[in-house]
Amino acid sequence: MTHSATPAGREAPPAPAVSGGKTSALRPPVLRPDVRTLSLLGVLAALVAVGGLTRPAEFLATSNLQLVLTQASVIGVVTVGMTFVITGGGIDLSVGAIVALASVWATTVATQEYGFTGILFTAVAVGVGCGLVNGVLVAYGGMVPFIATLAMFASERGLALQLTDGKTQIVTVDSVLDLGIKDAYVLGVPPLVLVFAAVTVVGWLVFNRTTFGRRTVAVGGNAEAARLAGIDVRRQRLWLYLLSGLCCGIAAFMLIVLAGSGQNTNGNLYELDAIAAAIIGGTLLSGGRGTIAGSVLGVLVFTTITNIFALNNLESAVQQIAKGAIIVAAVLIQRRTLRDD
């Protein structure tokens, strides 16, 4: 018997077992995320080269690069939250609807009377509140995450439509609108990009350097084993959906700044974009493995593709086909990686 030679504390990391079973001693799983990250960096570099060759003056302009980063910021913040949820073995199909509901609730006339603080607080509070409902339904109600968040998606979209009566709510608070103008840029960097960077850094630290991150991987890899190890699985899942809701609330405020309004159509298809970015970044859809850096690179890849297609006047249908092909390729690569582990 050789199992006694391995200290109990070293047997713990659930990530290797979670990632797909057997782990090769010659190819430690910690190397794989690095390979994926480098691959995504290569893809991003190739896209930048394509943009620079096809539309050099427009694509490489400072204003266009600022635009790409700004557009990536809102969905990027949502994707950070989604990465935690998927790694923990769940899914959240309601993120786009949460962004819509939070943005319209935060831009009502009554809310705007409280100025910048009122709008920010309302957007975040609504996001966290929706995340709480999702978490309770999944963790304590025993509902399948797909069904629970799909139901919330429909309910939140309906409520957002009812609040606005189908109309656009214009923001009149100058301190909010001022964040979107060039005078607010810090060393040429838009404030929304700085928020995205801050959320990414915090998310990476929480995911990779805290007990919360390790518990997330453990719960997503094997919930029963995590429970036997002393982890409160239901509470962990609740926190994951709260975190996702928080990210949606922040993204809703960012979208308000970007658009200068609140609409019930905000956040359309955000759930698909966030899931796709996380998947191509290396997060397993089955849970147990994820990477914040990879997810952020996935967002940048998709945003850059969109920008290149727009500059070259290509049809949006072709763009969607390209995105779909990338997602399929990423999933197939994941399956092959799991078989090789």
Long-range contacts (C-beta under 8 A, 24 or more apart in sequence): 12-229, 13-214, 14-214, 14-217, 14-218, 14-221, 14-222, 14-225, 14-226, 14-288, 15-217, 15-221, 15-288, 15-289, 17-221, 17-222, 17-225, 18-217, 18-218, 18-220, 18-221, 18-222, 18-287, 18-288, 18-289, 19-221, 19-284, 19-288, 19-289, 19-338, 19-341, 20-284, 20-337, 20-338, 20-339, 20-341, 21-338, 21-341, 22-341, 23-341, 24-340, 24-341, 29-341, 32-282, 32-337, 33-282, 33-289, 33-291, 33-293, 33-294, 36-281, 36-282, 36-291, 36-294, 37-282, 37-291, 37-293, 37-294, 37-297, 40-280, 40-281, 40-294, 40-297, 40-298, 40-301, 41-297, 43-301, 44-297, 44-300, 44-301, 44-304, 47-301, 47-304, 47-305, 47-308, 48-304, 50-308, 51-304, 51-307, 51-308, 51-311, 54-308, 54-311, 54-312, 55-308, 55-311, 55-312, 58-311, 59-307, 59-308, 59-311, 62-188, 64-307, 64-311, 66-185, 66-188, 66-189, 66-190, 66-193, 67-307, 68-300, 68-303, 68-304, 68-307, 69-189, 69-190, 69-193, 69-196, 70-190, 70-192, 70-193, 70-258, 71-303, 71-306, 71-307, 72-196, 72-299, 72-300, 72-303, 73-190, 73-192, 73-193, 73-195, 73-196, 73-254, 74-99, 74-192, 74-196, 74-251, 74-254, 74-255, 74-258, 75-251, 75-270, 75-273, 75-274, 75-277, 75-299, 75-303, 76-196, 76-199, 76-200, 76-277, 76-296, 76-299, 76-300, 77-195, 77-196, 77-199, 77-247, 77-250, 77-251, 77-254, 78-247, 78-248, 78-251, 78-267, 78-270, 78-273, 78-274, 79-273, 79-274, 79-277, 79-278, 79-295, 79-296, 79-298, 79-299, 80-199, 80-200, 80-203, 80-247, 80-292, 80-295, 80-296, 81-203, 81-243, 81-244, 81-245, 81-246, 81-247, 81-248, 81-274, 82-244, 82-247, 82-271, 82-274, 82-275, 82-277, 82-278, 82-295, 83-203, 83-207, 83-278, 83-281, 83-283, 83-290, 83-291, 83-292, 83-295, 84-203, 84-207, 84-216, 84-240, 84-243, 84-244, 84-290, 85-145, 85-240, 85-241, 85-243, 85-244, 86-220, 86-275, 86-278, 86-283, 86-284, 86-285, 86-287, 86-290, 87-207, 87-216, 87-217, 87-220, 87-283, 87-284, 87-287, 87-288, 87-289, 87-290, 88-216, 88-217, 88-219, 88-220, 88-236, 88-237, 88-240, 88-287, 89-219, 89-220, 89-221, 89-223, 89-237, 89-286, 89-287, 89-288, 90-138, 90-145, 90-220, 90-237, 90-240, 90-241, 90-287, 91-145, 91-146, 91-149, 91-275, 91-285, 92-134, 92-145, 92-149, 92-241, 92-244, 92-271, 93-146, 93-149, 93-150, 93-152, 93-153, 93-271, 94-130, 94-134, 94-149, 94-150, 94-152, 94-153, 94-156, 94-271, 95-244, 95-247, 95-248, 95-267, 95-270, 95-271, 95-274, 96-153, 96-267, 96-268, 96-269, 96-270, 96-271, 97-152, 97-153, 97-154, 97-155, 97-156, 97-157, 97-160, 97-267, 97-271, 98-126, 98-127, 98-130, 98-131, 98-152, 98-156, 98-245, 98-248, 98-249, 98-252, 98-267, 99-127, 99-248, 99-251, 99-252, 99-255, 99-266, 99-267, 99-270, 100-156, 100-157, 100-160, 100-252, 100-263, 100-264, 100-265, 100-266, 100-267, 100-268, 101-126, 101-130, 101-156, 101-157, 101-159, 101-160, 101-163, 102-126, 102-127, 102-130, 102-248, 102-249, 102-252, 102-253, 103-252, 103-253, 103-255, 103-256, 103-262, 103-263, 103-266, 103-267, 104-160, 104-163, 104-164, 104-169, 104-262, 104-263, 104-264, 104-266, 105-160, 105-163, 105-262, 106-252, 106-253, 106-256, 106-262, 107-169, 107-170, 107-171, 107-256, 107-261, 107-262, 108-163, 108-169, 108-262, 109-169, 112-171, 112-172, 112-173, 115-173, 115-175, 116-173, 116-175, 116-176, 119-171, 119-173, 119-176, 119-253, 119-256, 120-253, 123-249, 123-250, 123-252, 123-253, 123-256, 124-246, 124-249, 124-250, 124-253, 125-249, 126-249, 126-252, 127-245, 127-246, 127-247, 127-248, 127-249, 127-250, 127-251, 127-252, 128-242, 128-245, 128-246, 128-249, 129-245, 130-156, 130-245, 130-248, 131-241, 131-242, 131-243, 131-244, 131-245, 131-246, 131-248, 132-238, 132-241, 132-242, 132-245, 134-241, 134-244, 134-245, 135-237, 135-238, 135-239, 135-240, 135-241, 135-242, 136-238, 138-237, 138-238, 138-241, 139-233, 139-234, 139-235, 139-237, 139-238, 139-241, 140-234, 140-238, 153-271, 157-264, 160-264, 160-266, 161-264, 163-264, 164-262, 164-263, 164-264, 166-264, 168-261, 168-262, 168-263, 169-261, 169-262, 169-263, 170-260, 170-261, 171-256, 171-260, 171-261, 171-262, 176-256, 176-257, 177-257, 177-260, 179-257, 180-257, 180-258, 180-260, 191-257, 192-254, 192-257, 192-258, 195-250, 195-254, 196-254, 199-247, 199-250, 200-292, 200-296, 203-292, 204-292, 204-293, 207-290, 207-292, 208-292, 212-239, 216-240, 216-290, 217-288, 217-289, 217-290, 219-287, 220-284, 220-287, 220-288, 220-289, 220-290, 221-287, 221-288, 221-289, 222-288, 273-299, 273-302, 276-302, 276-323, 276-326, 276-327, 277-301, 277-302, 279-327, 279-330, 279-331, 279-334, 280-326, 280-327, 280-330, 282-334, 284-334, 284-338, 285-331, 285-334, 301-326, 302-326
